[in-house]
Amino acid sequence: IAKVARGSILRYFNQIFDGLTKLFADVDVDVKNGANLLDRLVKDIVTESETFHVEHFLPLLQTYIRRTNPYIRQLLVGWITVLDSVPDISMIDYLPDFLDGLFNMLSDSNREIRQAADSALSDFLKEVRHSTVLEFGPLVSILVNQCM
């Protein structure tokens, strides 16, 4: 359905993403494989679309970024990275909303998740260095809390 409907599914994005998190956490390998296919398709649809609203997705991202399930974490880092690569979406503007969660992933027992989080954080650091309009107050607060 998503393959045919393409951009029309975006109004249901949060419900689809919520379903994806459940499928990614499933123990059945076939279910996870299907979830990966749907995930890639939805990522393609979002990156091609001009009507995706990150602001509507952020509350869901903030909810799931606190989870410790490695498959959900992998899904989240993947989405953060993909959204950051879309020219029309400025994820750095929303960095305070998920920065703490990315830092917490650096201590994950899964090496792939640590590496993905580290890579995402490195990319955001480069963007922060070149940003002229970024508000540093919320970021500093997160960094201080991480140091405690």
HELIX and SHEET records of a PDB file:
HELIX    1   1 ALA A    2  ALA A    5  1                                   4    
HELIX    2   2 ARG A    6  TYR A   12  5                                   7    
HELIX    3   3 PHE A   13  PHE A   24  1                                  12    
HELIX    4   4 VAL A   29  GLU A   48  1                                  20    
HELIX    5   5 VAL A   54  TYR A   64  1                                  11    
HELIX    6   6 PRO A   70  SER A   85  1                                  16    
HELIX    7   7 MET A   91  TYR A   94  5                                   4    
HELIX    8   8 LEU A   95  MET A  105  1                                  11    
HELIX    9   9 ARG A  111  HIS A  130  1                                  20    
HELIX   10  10 GLY A  137  CYS A  147  1                                  11    
END                                                                             
